[in-house]
Amino acid sequence: MPSHLNRRDFVKSSALLAGAGLSTTSINQEHVSQEKLGVELAIATICLDGFGDEFFKPAFEIIPQTPIRNIEFNVWHPRSLSLTGIDSIRERCYLNGLKPISLQGSSFGGQAAKDTAHKLWLMEKTKALGCRRVKFTGARRGEQGGLDTVIEVLKELAPAAEEMDVLIAVENHANNNIENIEDYEKIFEAVDSSHVGMCLDMGHFDGASVSNFDVIERFHDKINHIDLKDVVAFGTYKSVPYGEGVTKGEKIIQALIDKNYSGYIVIEQAPPQEDRDLVQEMTRIYNQFAKFERKV
């Protein structure tokens, strides 16, 4: 790596490398089905940073010591969302040989115009990073406008997502406005777009007493992202180190692959396990699920 590389040079070269990735030029909707990603593992920064405003310092210290190279960034704090923050993510990924694959912003809900603007900003910034995925969940059940506001905002985002070729992954959470099969039926009935799909969070479905296998059978053609986590009991949402709970991650992933899933499997074990060596822990989980990777 040249020692004279500075931030301005890096941003300039990244823009050239990203090419069309920085453009919001209209594209054919069929492009989404032409993606040749296969199946790859990734990790969410929440696994290392937790929910605090760490500006990804723990993530960038730990992830390069693991076999994982794909990163989902949880951009919940103001400095992470700024132009400087996005440039910093891009530069640090480049310097560490890592690849940003998606941005997760704060949840749907509240004032619809502000929420739409927030999501559009993240869609632009995910393109600036050279990736094409954004992920959002909902607010606590019955709050911040409920499912109606989620749908209202998604209706505005869908045409932009198609034009920009950005995939929106709508994530389920237990005790949330986006929680069960009925919620997704309402979402996809109202918003029929090739660029709006589901992030299947297997731990949260288990925690909400929803069968992951029923979800896969009903929505396999809409699932565009997977969160890998384990919970203590079916019907109780409490995250535990993978392998210590009840979530059948390997069977769930195999069921999706049998339905021709293409996309990322994101390790999202949160909050960080303070009593464990996180390099070893994340490597252990990666090694357990690496057999599912299908790079093309």
C-alpha positions as CSV (number, residue, x, y, z in Angstrom):
1,M,0.0,0.0,0.0
2,P,1.6,3.3,-1.1
3,S,2.5,5.4,2.0
4,H,1.7,8.6,0.3
5,L,-2.0,7.8,-0.2
6,N,-4.0,10.6,1.3
7,R,-7.7,11.1,1.8
8,R,-8.4,13.3,-1.2
9,D,-6.6,10.9,-3.5
10,F,-8.4,8.0,-2.0
11,V,-11.9,9.5,-2.4
12,K,-11.0,10.5,-6.0
13,S,-9.8,7.0,-6.9
14,S,-12.8,5.4,-5.2
15,A,-15.2,7.5,-7.2
16,L,-13.4,6.4,-10.4
17,L,-13.5,2.7,-9.4
18,A,-17.1,2.9,-8.3
19,G,-18.0,4.4,-11.7
20,A,-21.7,3.8,-12.3
21,G,-22.1,2.9,-8.7
22,L,-22.2,6.6,-7.9
23,S,-24.8,7.4,-10.5
24,T,-28.6,7.5,-9.9
25,T,-29.3,7.1,-13.6
26,S,-32.5,5.2,-14.4
27,I,-31.9,1.5,-14.9
28,N,-34.0,-1.4,-16.1
29,Q,-35.8,-3.1,-13.2
30,E,-34.7,-6.5,-14.5
31,H,-31.1,-5.7,-13.4
32,V,-31.9,-6.9,-9.9
33,S,-32.4,-10.4,-11.1
34,Q,-29.1,-10.4,-12.9
35,E,-26.9,-9.9,-9.9
36,K,-24.3,-12.7,-9.7
37,L,-23.5,-12.6,-6.0
38,G,-24.1,-16.1,-5.0
39,V,-24.1,-16.5,-1.2
40,E,-21.5,-14.8,0.9
41,L,-21.0,-14.3,4.6
42,A,-20.7,-10.8,6.2
43,I,-20.7,-9.3,9.6
44,A,-22.6,-6.3,11.2
45,T,-20.6,-3.8,13.1
46,I,-23.0,-4.1,16.0
47,C,-21.3,-7.4,16.8
48,L,-18.2,-5.4,17.9
49,D,-19.4,-1.9,18.5
50,G,-22.7,-2.6,20.3
51,F,-25.2,0.2,20.2
52,G,-22.9,3.0,21.2
53,D,-21.3,5.7,19.0
54,E,-17.9,4.0,18.6
55,F,-17.4,5.3,15.1
56,F,-16.6,1.6,14.2
57,K,-13.2,1.7,16.1
58,P,-13.7,-1.8,17.6
59,A,-15.0,-3.2,14.3
60,F,-12.0,-2.0,12.4
61,E,-9.7,-3.4,15.1
62,I,-11.3,-6.8,15.2
63,I,-12.7,-7.7,11.8
64,P,-9.3,-7.6,9.9
65,Q,-8.1,-10.3,12.4
66,T,-10.9,-12.7,11.2
67,P,-11.5,-14.3,7.8
68,I,-14.6,-12.0,7.3
69,R,-14.2,-9.3,4.6
70,N,-17.8,-8.2,4.0
71,I,-19.2,-5.6,6.5
72,E,-22.7,-4.2,7.2
73,F,-22.4,-0.8,8.9
74,N,-24.9,0.2,11.5
75,V,-25.1,3.9,10.9
76,W,-27.3,5.1,13.7
77,H,-25.3,8.1,14.9
78,P,-25.0,11.5,13.3
79,R,-21.2,11.4,12.6
80,S,-21.6,8.1,10.9
81,L,-24.2,9.5,8.5
82,S,-22.2,12.6,7.5
83,L,-20.2,13.0,4.4
84,T,-17.0,12.8,6.4
85,G,-18.3,9.7,8.2
86,I,-19.1,7.9,4.9
87,D,-15.7,8.9,3.5
88,S,-14.1,7.5,6.6
89,I,-15.9,4.2,6.2
90,R,-14.8,3.9,2.6
91,E,-11.2,4.8,3.3
92,R,-10.9,2.5,6.3
93,C,-12.4,-0.4,4.4
94,Y,-9.9,0.2,1.6
95,L,-6.9,0.4,3.9
96,N,-7.9,-2.8,5.7
97,G,-8.9,-4.9,2.6
98,L,-12.6,-4.9,3.7
99,K,-15.8,-4.5,1.6
100,P,-18.9,-2.6,2.7
101,I,-22.0,-4.5,1.6
102,S,-24.8,-2.6,3.2
103,L,-25.9,0.2,5.6
104,Q,-28.5,-0.2,8.3
105,G,-30.0,3.0,9.5
106,S,-32.5,3.8,12.2
107,S,-36.0,2.4,12.1
108,F,-39.1,3.4,10.1
109,G,-41.5,5.6,11.9
110,G,-42.3,9.1,13.0
111,Q,-42.9,12.0,10.6
112,A,-43.1,10.4,7.1
113,A,-41.4,13.2,5.2
114,K,-38.4,13.2,7.5
115,D,-38.2,9.4,7.5
116,T,-38.3,9.3,3.7
117,A,-35.5,11.9,3.5
118,H,-33.4,9.9,5.9
119,K,-33.8,6.6,3.9
120,L,-33.1,8.4,0.6
121,W,-29.9,9.8,2.0
122,L,-28.7,6.3,3.1
123,M,-29.7,4.9,-0.4
124,E,-27.4,7.6,-1.9
125,K,-24.6,6.8,0.5
126,T,-24.8,3.1,0.0
127,K,-24.2,3.8,-3.7
128,A,-21.3,6.0,-2.8
129,L,-19.7,3.1,-1.0
130,G,-20.0,0.9,-4.0
131,C,-22.8,-1.4,-2.6
132,R,-26.5,-1.6,-3.2
133,R,-28.3,-2.6,0.1
134,V,-29.9,-0.7,2.9
135,K,-31.7,-2.2,5.8
136,F,-34.3,-0.9,8.2
137,T,-36.6,-2.3,10.8
138,G,-39.7,-0.8,12.5
139,A,-40.4,1.0,15.8
140,R,-41.9,-0.7,18.8
141,R,-45.3,-2.3,18.1
142,G,-48.0,0.3,17.8
143,E,-45.6,3.3,18.0
144,Q,-44.3,5.9,15.6
145,G,-47.2,5.6,13.2
146,G,-47.3,1.8,13.2
147,L,-47.2,-0.3,10.1
148,D,-49.1,2.3,8.2
149,T,-46.2,4.7,8.3
150,V,-43.8,2.0,7.3
151,I,-45.9,1.4,4.2
152,E,-46.4,5.1,3.4
153,V,-42.6,5.6,3.4
154,L,-41.9,2.4,1.4
155,K,-44.3,3.6,-1.3
156,E,-42.2,6.7,-1.8
157,L,-38.9,4.9,-1.6
158,A,-39.7,2.1,-4.0
159,P,-39.5,4.1,-7.3
160,A,-36.2,5.6,-6.2
161,A,-34.8,2.2,-5.2
162,E,-35.6,0.9,-8.7
163,E,-34.1,3.9,-10.4
164,M,-30.9,3.8,-8.2
165,D,-30.7,0.0,-8.2
166,V,-30.6,-0.2,-4.4
167,L,-32.2,-3.1,-2.6
168,I,-34.3,-2.2,0.5
169,A,-34.2,-4.9,3.1
170,V,-37.2,-4.6,5.5
171,E,-36.1,-6.3,8.7
172,N,-38.4,-8.0,11.3
173,H,-38.0,-7.6,15.0
174,A,-39.9,-9.1,17.9
175,N,-42.4,-6.7,19.5
176,N,-42.1,-4.4,16.5
177,N,-44.3,-3.0,13.8
178,I,-42.6,-5.4,11.4
179,E,-42.8,-8.7,13.3
180,N,-44.8,-11.4,11.7
181,I,-46.1,-13.0,8.5
182,E,-49.3,-10.8,8.5
183,D,-47.2,-7.6,8.7
184,Y,-45.2,-8.6,5.6
185,E,-48.3,-9.6,3.7
186,K,-49.6,-6.1,4.2
187,I,-46.3,-4.5,3.2
188,F,-45.8,-6.5,0.0
189,E,-49.5,-6.2,-1.0
190,A,-49.1,-2.4,-0.8
191,V,-45.6,-2.1,-2.2
192,D,-44.9,-4.5,-5.1
193,S,-41.4,-3.7,-6.1
194,S,-38.4,-5.9,-7.2
195,H,-36.2,-3.6,-5.0
196,V,-38.2,-3.9,-1.8
197,G,-37.8,-7.2,0.1
198,M,-37.3,-8.8,3.4
199,C,-34.3,-9.1,5.7
200,L,-35.0,-12.4,7.5
201,D,-33.7,-12.0,11.0
202,M,-34.0,-15.6,12.2
203,G,-33.5,-14.8,15.9
204,H,-36.2,-12.2,15.9
205,F,-38.7,-14.5,14.2
206,D,-37.9,-17.2,16.8
207,G,-38.2,-14.6,19.6
208,A,-41.6,-13.5,18.2
209,S,-42.9,-17.2,18.0
210,V,-42.9,-17.1,14.2
211,S,-41.6,-20.1,12.3
212,N,-38.7,-19.2,10.1
213,F,-39.6,-22.1,7.8
214,D,-43.2,-20.8,7.4
215,V,-41.7,-17.4,6.5
216,I,-39.4,-19.0,3.9
217,E,-42.2,-21.0,2.4
218,R,-44.4,-17.8,2.1
219,F,-41.8,-15.2,1.1
220,H,-38.7,-16.9,-0.2
221,D,-38.9,-14.9,-3.5
222,K,-38.9,-11.6,-1.4
223,I,-36.0,-12.4,1.0
224,N,-33.0,-10.4,-0.1
225,H,-30.9,-10.4,3.1
226,I,-30.3,-12.8,6.1
227,D,-29.4,-11.9,9.7
228,L,-27.7,-14.8,11.5
229,K,-28.3,-14.9,15.3
230,D,-29.4,-17.3,18.0
231,V,-31.9,-16.7,20.8
232,V,-32.5,-18.3,24.2
233,A,-36.0,-19.8,23.6
234,F,-38.8,-19.8,21.0
235,G,-41.1,-17.0,22.0
236,T,-38.5,-15.2,24.0
237,Y,-36.2,-12.7,22.4
238,K,-32.8,-12.7,24.1
239,S,-29.7,-13.0,21.9
240,V,-27.1,-15.6,23.0
241,P,-23.8,-16.7,21.5
242,Y,-24.5,-18.7,18.4
243,G,-25.0,-22.4,19.2
244,E,-26.2,-21.8,22.8
245,G,-29.9,-21.1,21.9
246,V,-32.7,-22.7,19.9
247,T,-32.4,-21.1,16.5
248,K,-31.7,-23.6,13.7
249,G,-29.5,-21.4,11.7
250,E,-28.0,-24.1,9.4
251,K,-31.3,-25.6,8.6
252,I,-32.8,-22.1,7.9
253,I,-30.0,-21.1,5.6
254,Q,-30.2,-24.5,3.7
255,A,-33.9,-24.0,3.3
256,L,-33.3,-20.6,1.7
257,I,-30.5,-21.9,-0.5
258,D,-32.8,-24.7,-1.7
259,K,-35.2,-21.9,-2.7
260,N,-32.3,-20.2,-4.8
261,Y,-31.4,-17.5,-2.3
262,S,-28.7,-15.1,-3.5
263,G,-27.3,-12.5,-1.2
264,Y,-25.5,-12.1,2.1
265,I,-25.7,-14.0,5.4
266,V,-24.9,-11.4,8.0
267,I,-23.5,-12.4,11.4
268,E,-25.4,-10.1,13.8
269,Q,-24.7,-11.4,17.3
270,A,-25.5,-8.5,19.5
271,P,-24.6,-7.0,21.9
272,P,-20.9,-8.0,22.0
273,Q,-20.1,-10.8,24.3
274,E,-17.7,-9.1,26.7
275,D,-16.6,-12.3,28.3
276,R,-15.3,-13.7,25.0
277,D,-12.4,-13.2,22.7
278,L,-14.3,-11.5,19.8
279,V,-11.7,-12.4,17.2
280,Q,-12.1,-16.1,18.1
281,E,-15.9,-15.9,18.5
282,M,-16.5,-14.2,15.1
283,T,-14.1,-16.6,13.5
284,R,-15.8,-19.6,15.0
285,I,-19.2,-18.5,13.7
286,Y,-17.7,-17.7,10.3
287,N,-16.1,-21.1,10.1
288,Q,-19.3,-22.8,11.0
289,F,-21.3,-21.2,8.2
290,A,-18.6,-20.8,5.5
291,K,-19.8,-24.1,3.9
292,F,-22.9,-22.1,2.7
293,E,-20.9,-19.6,0.7
294,R,-21.3,-19.8,-3.1
295,K,-19.2,-17.2,-4.7
296,V,-19.6,-16.6,-8.4
